[in-house]
Amino acid sequence: MGNFFLFIQLFTLIKLSIMQQKIRTKFKELFNTEGSLYTSPGRINLIGEHTDYNGGFVFPGAVDKGMIAEIKPNGTGKVRAFSIDLNDYAEFGLTEEDAPSASWARYIFGVCREIIKRGGNIQGFDTVFAGDVPLGAGMSSSAALESTYAFALNDLFSLNIDKFELAKIGQATEHNYCGVNCGIMDQFASVFGKAGSLIRLDCRSLEYKYYPFNPVGYKLVLLDSVVKHELASSAYNKRRKSCENVVAAIRRNHPKVEFLRDATMEMLNEVKADVSAEDYMRAEYVIEEIQRVLDVCAALEKGDYETVGEKMYGTHQGMSKLYEVSCEELDFLNDIAKECGVTGSRVMGGGFGGLLWGSAGITVPWECYQQYGDTILLSEHYDAMKRYISYILDKTIDPKTNILL
């Protein structure tokens, strides 16, 4: 097993080296010079979805996949940027009127603008970037991109912005330039992530605590459902508005309630007749999810992974039935995981992005992992995966033509 993990680490390093070389080569080709390399990680969130903008707790950690950018000031007022993954080029100025049309370029532009708003003196620069965070898979590729450029510009132009503010710059970029009223979790995890640890973050006070995460006896696995779903940012914002509606109703009787984090199920039931059924469901999920985060933290301190797994299943049920941000394919996979004896399983991420790749975070009993390694789901649970493949094909093959849709 030790040799297996050594191989995975070596493979990761080789991938990073290849990606860096691609960036270096393209930068030289486009700009005929060399810049400095910067990187920031994506993240997973063990539990605590849609709790951040409700003032609650989240439990994320940085991962070994991220974004890498080569950057060099060009002495002009223009940013010239190239995305290797999208094979696209954009050029824009640094004033509000210069906002680029390409959605990926707006992340970089937004970071620039938010720094300028805070009094930062930055100039134009050339940049090429790439990443290995799966796009739209709930692992915060956008936050990794924002953090990469926030950190890089802070360093290149000697701005002395602290890490908390760098995270807030990324969040403000989402709000003001990308149309997503997100919480602080994704950017915070990217900026503050530490190897071997998860972070319990209080999204109201921004107090945080590192929890060592070394689940002896279990393995955390991310599983790609290989299904894309288009979701508009408006769907995310609509759920946030539902939460705000309920808070406004509760506050009439309980003026000290600022977020759903301050509310109880008793308070929610008091206003059940005053809010829509949909708003009620959204709030019910959030109140329960905030408590699940605290329960998981307490369970981890005792090494109680059975409780952790139980809470993960609870999160998936809530996200599927109450917050309605899962999808048929993920629900199907989650049911298979439970049938197969997986300790805990849930949809990974908040369920929103440009393209949603369904992923489920699951813990697998260690004795199975020792026997099968990363092929566990293709060996121990081969029949289950055959069922899923058949399920996907049934949904994606035109019965009249037998052509893959």
C-alpha positions in Angstrom: 0.0 0.0 0.0 2.9 2.4 0.7 4.2 1.8 -2.8 0.8 2.5 -4.2 0.5 5.9 -2.5 4.1 6.7 -3.5 3.1 6.0 -7.1 0.1 8.3 -6.8 2.2 11.1 -5.3 4.8 10.7 -8.1 2.1 10.7 -10.7 0.7 13.9 -9.3 4.1 15.6 -9.4 4.6 14.5 -13.0 1.2 15.9 -14.0 2.1 19.2 -12.3 5.4 19.4 -14.1 3.8 18.8 -17.5 1.1 21.4 -16.8 3.8 23.9 -15.7 5.7 23.2 -18.9 2.7 23.8 -21.1 2.1 27.1 -19.4 5.7 28.1 -19.7 5.8 27.2 -23.4 2.6 29.0 -24.2 3.6 32.1 -22.3 6.9 32.3 -24.2 5.1 31.8 -27.5 2.6 34.5 -26.9 4.7 37.1 -25.1 8.3 36.2 -25.9 9.4 36.5 -22.2 9.2 34.7 -18.9 7.1 35.4 -15.9 6.5 34.1 -12.3 4.4 31.0 -11.5 1.7 31.1 -8.9 -0.8 28.5 -7.8 -3.8 28.0 -5.5 -5.7 24.8 -4.7 -9.3 23.7 -5.2 -11.2 22.3 -2.3 -13.6 19.7 -1.0 -16.1 20.2 1.7 -16.7 17.2 3.9 -20.0 18.6 5.1 -21.8 21.9 5.4 -23.3 23.0 2.0 -25.2 26.3 1.6 -24.5 27.1 5.2 -21.8 29.7 4.6 -24.1 32.5 3.3 -26.5 31.6 6.2 -23.8 32.5 8.7 -23.2 28.9 9.7 -20.3 26.5 9.8 -18.6 24.7 7.0 -15.9 22.0 7.0 -13.7 22.3 3.9 -10.1 21.3 3.1 -7.7 22.1 0.2 -6.9 19.4 -2.3 -3.8 18.6 -4.4 -5.5 19.9 -7.5 -5.5 23.6 -8.4 -4.8 26.4 -10.8 -1.4 27.5 -12.0 -0.7 30.8 -13.7 2.4 32.4 -15.1 2.2 36.2 -14.8 4.4 39.2 -15.7 3.6 42.9 -15.5 3.7 44.4 -19.1 4.0 48.1 -18.2 0.6 49.0 -19.8 -2.9 49.4 -18.6 -4.0 46.2 -20.3 -4.3 42.6 -19.2 -3.6 40.0 -21.9 -4.7 36.5 -20.7 -4.8 33.1 -22.2 -6.6 30.0 -20.9 -4.9 26.8 -21.9 -7.9 24.6 -20.8 -10.4 26.6 -22.9 -7.9 27.5 -25.7 -9.1 31.1 -25.5 -7.5 34.5 -25.4 -8.9 37.8 -23.9 -7.6 41.3 -23.6 -9.1 44.0 -21.4 -8.3 47.2 -19.5 -8.6 47.8 -15.7 -11.5 50.2 -15.6 -15.1 49.2 -14.9 -16.0 49.8 -18.5 -13.4 47.3 -19.7 -15.2 44.2 -18.4 -14.5 41.3 -20.8 -17.4 39.2 -22.3 -15.7 35.8 -21.8 -17.0 34.4 -18.5 -13.6 32.9 -17.5 -11.9 36.3 -18.1 -14.3 38.0 -15.7 -12.8 36.1 -12.8 -9.4 37.7 -13.5 -10.9 41.1 -14.3 -13.0 40.9 -11.1 -10.0 40.3 -8.9 -8.2 43.2 -10.5 -11.2 45.5 -9.9 -11.7 44.4 -6.3 -8.1 45.1 -5.5 -8.3 48.6 -7.2 -11.5 49.3 -5.2 -9.5 48.6 -2.0 -6.8 51.1 -3.0 -4.4 48.7 -4.6 -2.2 50.1 -7.3 -1.9 47.5 -10.0 -0.9 47.7 -13.7 -1.5 45.6 -16.8 0.1 42.2 -17.0 0.4 39.2 -19.3 -0.7 35.8 -18.1 -1.3 32.2 -19.1 -3.1 29.7 -16.8 -4.3 26.1 -16.6 -5.6 23.8 -13.9 -6.5 20.3 -13.0 -9.5 21.0 -10.8 -12.4 19.5 -12.6 -14.6 22.3 -13.9 -18.0 22.5 -12.3 -17.5 19.4 -10.2 -18.1 21.1 -6.8 -14.4 21.5 -6.1 -14.2 25.2 -6.6 -12.1 25.7 -9.7 -13.4 29.4 -9.8 -12.2 30.0 -6.2 -8.8 28.5 -7.1 -8.5 30.8 -10.1 -9.5 33.9 -8.0 -7.1 33.0 -5.2 -4.2 32.4 -7.7 -4.6 35.9 -9.2 -5.3 37.7 -5.9 -2.2 36.2 -4.3 -0.1 36.8 -7.5 -1.1 40.5 -7.8 -0.6 41.1 -4.1 2.9 39.7 -4.4 3.9 41.3 -7.8 2.7 44.8 -6.9 3.7 44.6 -3.1 0.2 45.4 -1.9 0.5 43.8 1.6 -3.1 42.6 1.6 -3.7 40.0 4.3 -5.1 36.5 3.7 -8.5 37.2 5.0 -8.9 40.1 2.6 -7.6 38.0 -0.3 -10.4 35.5 0.4 -12.9 38.4 0.5 -11.6 39.7 -2.8 -12.4 36.4 -4.4 -15.9 36.3 -2.9 -16.6 39.9 -4.0 -15.5 38.9 -7.5 -18.2 36.3 -7.6 -20.8 38.7 -6.3 -20.0 41.7 -8.5 -18.6 40.3 -11.8 -19.8 36.7 -12.1 -23.4 36.9 -10.8 -23.1 34.4 -7.9 -24.0 35.6 -4.4 -21.8 33.0 -2.8 -20.5 32.7 0.8 -16.9 32.9 1.8 -16.1 29.1 2.1 -14.6 28.4 -1.2 -12.1 31.3 -1.3 -11.3 30.8 2.4 -10.5 27.1 1.9 -8.3 27.9 -1.1 -6.3 30.6 0.8 -6.1 29.0 4.2 -6.0 25.3 3.3 -3.3 23.2 5.0 -2.1 19.7 4.0 -3.5 16.9 6.2 -6.2 19.1 7.7 -9.8 20.2 7.4 -11.0 23.6 8.5 -14.1 24.2 10.6 -15.0 27.8 9.6 -17.5 30.0 11.4 -18.8 31.9 8.4 -20.2 34.7 10.5 -17.2 35.5 12.7 -14.5 34.0 10.3 -13.1 32.2 13.3 -11.6 28.9 12.2 -10.0 25.7 13.6 -7.9 23.1 11.9 -8.8 19.5 12.4 -6.2 16.9 11.5 -7.8 14.5 8.9 -6.2 11.1 8.6 -9.1 8.7 8.5 -7.3 5.4 9.5 -9.5 2.5 8.5 -11.4 4.5 5.8 -10.7 6.0 2.4 -12.3 9.2 1.1 -13.2 8.8 -2.6 -14.5 11.3 -5.2 -16.6 9.6 -7.9 -17.4 11.3 -11.2 -20.9 10.4 -12.4 -19.9 11.5 -15.9 -23.1 13.5 -16.3 -23.3 17.2 -17.1 -26.2 19.4 -16.0 -26.5 23.1 -17.0 -27.5 25.2 -14.1 -27.8 29.0 -14.1 -26.4 31.1 -11.3 -30.0 32.4 -10.8 -31.0 29.0 -9.3 -28.3 29.5 -6.6 -29.4 33.0 -6.0 -33.0 32.0 -5.7 -32.2 29.6 -2.9 -30.3 32.2 -1.1 -33.3 34.5 -1.4 -35.5 31.8 0.1 -33.2 31.7 3.1 -33.4 35.5 3.4 -37.2 35.4 3.2 -37.4 33.1 6.1 -35.0 35.1 8.2 -37.1 38.2 7.6 -40.2 36.3 8.8 -38.6 34.9 11.9 -37.1 38.3 12.8 -40.5 39.8 13.3 -40.8 37.7 16.5 -37.1 37.3 17.2 -35.3 40.5 16.3 -31.8 39.2 17.2 -31.9 36.6 14.4 -29.6 37.8 11.6 -29.0 34.5 9.8 -30.6 31.0 9.7 -27.6 30.1 11.8 -29.4 31.9 14.7 -32.7 30.2 14.1 -34.1 26.9 15.5 -36.7 24.5 14.1 -39.1 25.8 16.7 -38.7 29.4 15.3 -39.1 28.1 11.7 -42.3 26.3 12.6 -43.7 29.5 14.2 -43.6 31.1 10.7 -44.6 28.1 8.6 -47.9 29.7 7.6 -46.1 33.0 6.7 -43.6 31.6 4.2 -43.9 29.6 1.1 -43.6 25.8 1.2 -40.5 26.0 -0.9 -38.9 28.6 1.4 -39.7 26.5 4.4 -38.0 23.5 2.9 -34.9 25.4 2.1 -34.6 26.8 5.6 -35.3 23.4 7.2 -32.4 21.9 5.3 -30.0 24.7 6.3 -30.9 24.6 10.0 -30.4 20.8 10.1 -27.1 21.1 8.0 -25.5 23.6 10.4 -26.1 21.2 13.2 -24.7 18.3 11.1 -21.4 20.1 10.7 -21.0 20.5 14.5 -22.0 16.8 15.0 -19.4 15.7 12.4 -16.6 17.7 14.1 -17.5 16.2 17.5 -17.6 12.7 15.9 -14.2 13.2 14.3 -12.6 14.1 17.6 -13.7 10.7 18.9 -12.7 8.8 15.7 -16.4 8.0 15.2 -16.6 7.6 11.4 -19.9 5.7 11.5 -21.6 8.9 12.8 -19.7 11.0 10.1 -21.0 8.7 7.4 -24.6 8.8 8.8 -24.5 12.6 8.7 -23.2 12.6 5.1 -26.2 10.5 4.1 -28.4 13.0 5.9 -26.8 15.9 3.9 -27.4 14.1 0.6 -31.1 13.5 1.6 -31.5 17.1 2.5 -29.8 18.5 -0.6 -31.9 16.2 -2.8 -35.3 16.5 -1.3 -35.3 19.8 0.6 -32.8 22.1 -1.1 -33.3 20.3 -4.5 -29.8 20.7 -5.8 -29.0 17.0 -6.6 -30.0 15.1 -9.7 -31.3 11.7 -10.7 -27.9 10.3 -11.5 -26.4 11.3 -8.1 -29.4 10.0 -6.2 -29.0 6.7 -8.0 -25.3 6.5 -7.1 -26.0 7.5 -3.6 -28.5 4.6 -3.3 -26.0 2.2 -4.7 -23.4 3.3 -2.2 -25.7 2.7 0.7 -26.6 -0.8 -0.7 -22.9 -1.6 -1.0 -22.2 -0.8 2.7 -20.4 2.5 2.0 -20.0 4.3 5.4 -21.2 7.7 4.1 -22.0 9.3 0.7 -23.3 12.6 -0.6 -23.3 15.0 -3.5 -20.0 16.9 -3.5 -20.2 20.7 -3.7 -23.2 23.0 -3.5 -24.8 21.7 -6.7 -24.2 24.8 -8.8 -21.7 26.0 -11.3 -21.5 26.5 -15.1 -21.5 22.8 -15.7 -22.3 20.5 -12.8 -20.4 17.2 -12.8 -22.0 15.1 -10.2 -19.6 13.8 -7.6 -20.1 11.9 -4.4 -17.8 11.9 -1.5 -17.7 8.5 0.1 -15.8 6.8 2.8 -14.9 3.1 2.1 -13.9 0.5 4.8 -10.1 0.3 4.8 -10.0 -3.5 4.5 -11.7 -3.2 1.1 -9.4 -0.5 0.0 -6.3 -2.5 1.0 -7.5 -5.4 -1.1 -8.6 -3.4 -4.2 -6.9 0.0 -4.0 -8.5 2.7 -6.2 -10.2 0.1 -8.3 -12.6 -0.8 -5.4 -15.7 0.5 -7.2 -14.8 -1.5 -10.3 -14.1 -4.8 -8.5 -15.8 -5.1 -5.1 -18.9 -3.3 -6.5 -18.6 -4.3 -10.2 -22.3 -5.2 -10.5 -23.3 -1.9 -9.0 -21.2 0.0 -11.5 -22.6 -2.1 -14.3 -26.1 -1.0 -13.2 -25.0 2.6 -13.2 -23.5 2.4 -16.7 -26.7 0.8 -17.9 -28.7 3.5 -16.2 -26.7 6.3 -17.9 -26.9 4.6 -21.3 -30.6 4.1 -21.1 -30.9 7.9 -20.5 -28.5 9.0 -23.2 -29.1 6.7 -26.2 -31.9 7.6 -28.5 -34.1 4.4 -28.6 -35.1 5.1 -32.2 -31.6 5.6 -33.7 -29.3 4.0 -31.0 -27.2 7.1 -31.2 -25.6 8.5 -28.1 -27.2 11.8 -27.4 
